Amino acid sequence: MTTHDQKLTVAVLGPGGIGGLLAGLLARDGHRVLCLAGDETAAALRTTGIHVRSGPYGDFTAAVEADTELRTPVDACLVAVKHTALAAALDRVPPAALGDALLVPFLNGVEHPAALRARYGDEAVAPAVIRTESTRMAPGEIVHGSPLAEIDLSGDKVAKDRLETLAAALDAAGPTTRVLPDEASALWAKMAFLAPLALLTTRYALPLGDIRTRHREELTALVEETAAVSRASGAAVDPAQALARYDAFPPQTKSSMQRDAEAGHPLELDAIGGALLRAAERSGVPVPVATRLVTELRAAGH
């Protein structure tokens, strides 16, 4: 990978809310960006580029390249699809085409790195987490509705200088980006924040503001359960800190799982709730609230 003061070539698999935001920011900052998507989306992006509306980063349009499959060498490929679409999307990134580039999954949950390493190799996979809210309104139309964007980049088996080069590019483009030394901590820190938010907002079909007032006791219990599983899985998570972060978010905040439910899309219930229950079982941590919520969501057809 190139040094931090040079421009990178970055593929983005899944230019939706998160992928489109990162693609637009990187392209605006002068990096070569190649979006990988279906025929219709790829054609739209080639024609109109990516238009981002964002509080912290402004409103702008950035030109990007687009294709249905990776055919050109890149420094990194950011994977920003949902778990429910991952298997099909990976057909757009043949291992031979990826070569020695980094594969950077921005996926919810904690179980995906092992599967990606089996396909692309141990040294290629650099799991990342992003904390923000961003929505694709139409192909190439991204609304970034959050006052912040923070990225944690990790990769236990990736050379640190490669992580730092990519982190520097992302940070300069907009999102506050840091390299964390421990992959499990990075993934579980996100999981501990995401699981309570996703399960409760989706179960009750309410935004975060209503959850933290009308369902405060349940939120507190679920945060404590998730933190206990996180600690047993190798990540130090403070329940009080998690609750404080929920309280700082805009009251109208919705989880991506809730938005998928509203749109009738498949949910990442197994990748988030299912993975939480499996980790709890492995570590012997009781999670009665999480178990009930996942059971109720599954019973509702999710």
C-alpha positions in Angstrom: 0.0 0.0 0.0 1.2 3.5 -0.7 2.4 5.9 2.0 -0.1 8.2 3.8 0.7 11.3 1.7 -0.1 9.6 -1.6 -3.5 8.9 -3.1 -5.0 5.4 -2.8 -7.1 3.3 -5.2 -10.1 2.1 -3.2 -12.9 -0.2 -4.2 -16.2 0.1 -2.3 -18.4 -3.0 -2.4 -21.9 -1.8 -1.7 -22.2 2.0 -2.2 -25.2 2.3 0.1 -25.6 4.5 3.2 -22.1 3.8 4.6 -20.3 2.7 1.5 -21.6 5.7 -0.5 -20.6 8.1 2.2 -17.1 6.7 2.4 -16.8 6.5 -1.4 -17.9 10.2 -1.8 -15.6 11.5 0.9 -12.5 9.6 -0.4 -13.2 10.6 -4.0 -13.6 14.2 -2.9 -10.2 14.0 -1.2 -8.6 13.0 -4.4 -8.4 9.2 -4.1 -9.4 6.9 -7.0 -12.7 5.2 -6.0 -14.2 2.3 -7.7 -17.8 1.4 -6.6 -18.9 -2.2 -7.1 -22.6 -2.7 -7.5 -25.3 -4.1 -9.8 -25.7 -2.9 -13.4 -28.3 -0.2 -12.7 -26.5 1.3 -9.7 -23.1 1.1 -11.4 -24.5 2.9 -14.5 -26.1 5.6 -12.3 -22.9 6.2 -10.4 -20.8 6.5 -13.6 -23.3 9.0 -14.9 -24.0 11.2 -11.9 -21.3 10.4 -9.4 -22.2 10.3 -5.7 -24.1 13.2 -4.1 -23.7 13.5 -0.3 -25.8 15.7 2.0 -24.1 15.9 5.4 -24.1 18.2 8.4 -20.4 17.8 9.3 -19.1 17.3 5.7 -21.3 19.5 3.7 -23.3 18.9 0.5 -21.1 17.8 -2.4 -21.0 15.6 -5.5 -17.9 13.4 -6.2 -17.1 11.6 -9.4 -16.4 7.8 -9.0 -15.7 4.9 -11.3 -18.2 2.0 -11.1 -18.3 -1.7 -12.2 -20.1 -4.9 -11.4 -17.0 -6.7 -10.5 -13.4 -5.9 -9.4 -11.2 -6.1 -12.4 -8.4 -3.6 -11.5 -5.7 -3.6 -8.8 -6.7 -1.7 -5.7 -5.0 -0.8 -2.4 -8.1 -1.7 -0.4 -11.6 -2.9 -0.9 -14.2 -1.6 1.6 -17.1 -4.0 2.2 -20.2 -2.1 3.1 -23.0 -4.4 2.3 -25.4 -5.9 4.9 -24.8 -9.4 6.2 -27.9 -10.6 4.4 -26.4 -9.6 1.0 -22.8 -10.6 1.8 -22.5 -14.0 0.1 -23.9 -12.8 -3.2 -21.9 -9.5 -3.1 -18.6 -11.3 -2.6 -18.9 -12.7 -6.1 -18.1 -9.2 -7.2 -14.6 -9.5 -5.6 -12.8 -12.6 -6.8 -9.9 -13.5 -4.6 -7.5 -13.4 -7.6 -8.7 -9.9 -8.4 -8.2 -8.7 -4.9 -4.6 -9.9 -4.9 -2.7 -8.5 -2.0 -5.0 -5.6 -1.3 -6.7 -5.2 2.1 -10.3 -6.3 2.5 -12.0 -4.0 5.0 -15.4 -5.2 6.1 -17.7 -2.6 7.7 -20.1 -5.3 8.8 -22.2 -5.6 11.9 -21.6 -8.5 14.2 -18.5 -10.4 15.2 -18.5 -13.7 13.3 -17.6 -12.5 9.7 -13.8 -12.1 9.9 -13.2 -15.8 10.1 -15.4 -16.5 7.0 -13.7 -13.7 5.0 -10.2 -15.0 6.0 -11.1 -18.5 4.7 -11.9 -16.9 1.3 -9.2 -14.2 1.0 -6.4 -15.2 3.4 -5.4 -14.2 6.9 -3.3 -11.1 6.0 -5.9 -9.5 3.7 -8.8 -9.0 6.2 -8.8 -5.8 8.3 -12.2 -5.6 10.1 -13.5 -2.1 10.7 -16.4 -0.6 12.6 -18.1 2.8 11.9 -20.3 4.8 14.3 -22.6 7.0 12.3 -26.0 7.1 10.6 -26.1 7.4 6.8 -28.9 6.4 4.4 -29.0 5.8 0.6 -32.1 7.5 -0.7 -31.4 6.4 -4.4 -28.4 5.2 -6.3 -25.7 7.7 -5.6 -27.9 9.8 -3.3 -26.6 9.7 0.3 -28.0 11.5 3.3 -25.6 11.5 6.3 -27.9 12.3 9.2 -25.4 12.0 12.1 -23.3 14.7 13.6 -20.3 12.5 13.6 -18.5 9.6 11.9 -15.9 7.6 13.7 -14.0 4.5 12.4 -12.0 1.9 14.3 -9.7 -0.1 12.0 -8.2 -3.3 13.2 -6.7 -6.6 11.9 -4.8 -8.9 14.2 -3.0 -10.5 11.2 -2.4 -7.4 9.1 0.8 -5.4 9.0 0.3 -2.3 11.2 1.8 0.1 8.6 -0.9 -1.0 6.1 -3.6 -0.2 8.6 -2.1 3.1 9.4 -1.9 4.1 5.7 -5.6 3.4 5.2 -6.5 5.0 8.5 -4.7 8.2 7.5 -6.6 8.4 4.2 -9.9 7.9 5.8 -9.2 10.4 8.6 -8.1 13.0 6.2 -11.2 12.5 4.1 -13.5 13.1 7.1 -14.3 10.4 9.6 -12.2 10.3 12.7 -10.2 7.1 12.2 -7.9 5.2 14.6 -6.2 1.9 14.4 -7.0 -0.4 17.4 -4.5 -3.1 18.4 -7.0 -5.7 19.3 -9.6 -6.9 16.8 -12.0 -8.5 19.3 -12.1 -5.4 21.4 -13.0 -3.3 18.3 -15.7 -5.6 17.1 -17.3 -6.2 20.5 -17.2 -2.5 21.4 -19.4 -1.9 18.4 -21.6 -4.9 19.1 -22.2 -3.8 22.7 -23.5 -0.4 21.4 -25.3 -1.8 18.3 -27.2 -4.8 19.7 -29.3 -3.0 22.3 -30.1 -0.2 19.9 -31.0 -2.6 17.0 -33.0 -5.1 19.0 -35.1 -2.5 21.0 -35.8 0.0 18.2 -36.8 -2.9 15.9 -38.9 -4.8 18.4 -40.9 -1.7 19.5 -40.8 0.2 16.1 -39.7 3.3 18.0 -36.8 5.8 17.5 -34.1 5.9 20.1 -35.6 8.8 22.0 -38.7 6.8 22.9 -36.7 3.7 23.7 -34.5 5.5 26.2 -37.5 7.1 28.0 -40.4 4.6 27.6 -38.2 1.4 27.7 -35.4 2.7 29.9 -35.3 -0.3 32.3 -35.2 -2.8 29.4 -32.5 -0.7 27.7 -30.4 -0.7 30.8 -30.7 -4.4 31.4 -29.9 -5.2 27.8 -26.8 -2.9 27.8 -25.6 -4.7 31.0 -26.2 -8.1 29.4 -24.3 -7.2 26.2 -21.5 -5.7 28.2 -21.1 -8.9 30.2 -20.9 -11.0 27.0 -18.4 -8.5 25.5 -16.2 -8.7 28.6 -16.3 -12.5 28.4 -15.4 -12.3 24.7 -12.3 -10.1 25.4 -13.6 -6.5 25.2 -13.8 -4.1 28.1 -17.2 -2.4 27.8 -18.6 0.0 30.4 -22.4 -0.1 30.5 -22.7 3.4 32.0 -20.6 4.8 29.1 -22.9 3.0 26.6 -26.0 4.5 28.1 -24.4 7.9 28.1 -23.8 7.6 24.4 -27.4 6.6 23.7 -28.5 9.7 25.7 -26.3 11.9 23.5 -27.8 10.8 20.2 -30.6 12.7 18.5 -34.0 11.4 19.8 -35.1 10.6 16.2 -32.2 8.2 15.6 -33.3 4.8 14.2 -31.2 1.7 13.9 -30.4 0.3 10.4 -32.2 -2.9 11.4 -35.3 -0.9 12.2 -35.1 0.9 8.9 -34.8 -2.5 7.1 -37.9 -3.7 9.0 -39.9 -0.6 8.0 -38.9 -1.2 4.3 -39.7 -4.9 4.4 -36.0 -5.8 3.8 -34.3 -8.9 5.3 -32.9 -8.1 8.8 -29.5 -8.7 10.2 -31.1 -10.3 13.2 -28.9 -13.4 13.1 -25.7 -11.5 12.6 -26.4 -9.2 15.6 -28.9 -10.9 17.9 -28.1 -14.5 17.0 -24.3 -13.8 17.3 -24.9 -12.2 20.7 -26.8 -15.3 21.9 -24.2 -17.7 20.6 -21.4 -15.8 22.3 -23.4 -15.7 25.5 -23.9 -19.5 25.4 -20.2 -20.1 24.7 -19.2 -17.9 27.7 -21.9 -19.1 30.0 -23.4 -15.5 30.5 -27.1 -15.4 31.1 -28.9 -12.9 28.7 -32.7 -13.2 29.4 -33.6 -9.9 27.9 -31.6 -10.4 24.7 -33.0 -13.9 24.4 -36.6 -12.7 24.7 -36.2 -9.9 22.2 -34.5 -12.1 19.6 -37.2 -14.8 20.1 -40.0 -12.2 19.7 -38.4 -10.7 16.6 -38.1 -14.2 15.1 -41.6 -15.0 16.0 -42.8 -11.9 14.2 -41.3 -13.3 11.0 -37.9 -11.6 11.1 
